[in-house]
């Protein structure tokens, strides 16, 4: 754990809580694919890079979530490196206060206990074919976040960000976050058919065959949709929230409520898109019904 491991050719990864891709451009410069989930991890990675005689030229941020951008400001200060991301993600990376406002809109939370409020802003640029480091292929992987991307290196290694999650992540969170549920499922199907010599999800050991994990994620998404659908019976959101949490034997703290509430709303929205449920205001209470 917390090692810089060689995969193939000039492609490495920093094995940590949130895996970081490292691609050697030459003997002195490297590209990072994401930048750690904690400042301590970023400093540890930097030490290993220096031991290899490498400086960071560019960071490609796959998406704006805190566990992928925590080290951005540190590496930028150390090396003056460019930070590249897609248009929507770039807004949140440059202005990280937007992310907790998106998740926690109108719900009070203690900033001291919330890692979303601890990320330093970093001046990121919108990634284009012209500024993408030579040889790297950007792969669109929307769903988990607004405009999340993955990266394929010239060594045919694909970094998948959070497009598929580990079994342990599903077991731990039960309802992990996906911004757009149905779009995430489509991305997972795309990944299932993807070919590469090696795949590196952010929160899973590296794999040479991604099909089983991708299918597992598809199955879990559909399982959650079915669980929610069977619970929709003229119930309000708060009633549904209580039922869904209890059915999964979850015990969540107050500061976790906004994230789980948003995730349930996203699953409900996916069922609306599927034309399986609808919502309506009844006696000033918004309730959901099956079609």
NORZIGI-V482195 format. One line per field, one symbol per residue. ss: DSSP state (A for helix, B for strand, O for the rest). psi: psi as a letter, one per 40 degrees, with the letter a starting at -180 (. if undefined). A space follows every 10 residues. Layout:
ss = ???
psi = ???
//
This chain:
ss = OOBBBBBBOO BBBBBOOOOB BBBBOOOOBB BBBOOOOOAA AAAAAAAAAA AOOOBBBBBB OOOOOAAAAO OAAAAAAAAO OBBBBOAAAA AAAAOOAAAA AAAOOOOOOO AAAOAAAAOO OOOOBBOOOO OOOOOOBBBB OOOOOOOOBB BBOOOOBBBB BOOOOOAAAA AAAOOOOOOO AAAAAAAAAA AAOOOOOBBB BOOOOOBOOO AAAAAAAAAA AAAAAAAAAA AOOOBBAAAA AAAAAAAOOO OOOAAAAAAA AAAAAAAAAA AAAOOOBBBB BBOOBBBBBB O
psi = ifihhhdhbe hiihhadhih ihhhdaeeii hhgifieidd dddddddddd defiihdihh hdieideeed edddddddef iihiiidddd ddddgeeddd dddfhehiih ddehddeehi ihgiihhidd ehhhehhhhh giddidfiii hhieefhhhe bfdiiidddd ddddgihhdh dddddddddd ddeihidihg idfiiiiehe dddddddddd ddddddddde ehgfiidddd dddddddefi hiideedddd dddddddddd dddefdiiii hhffhhiiii .
//
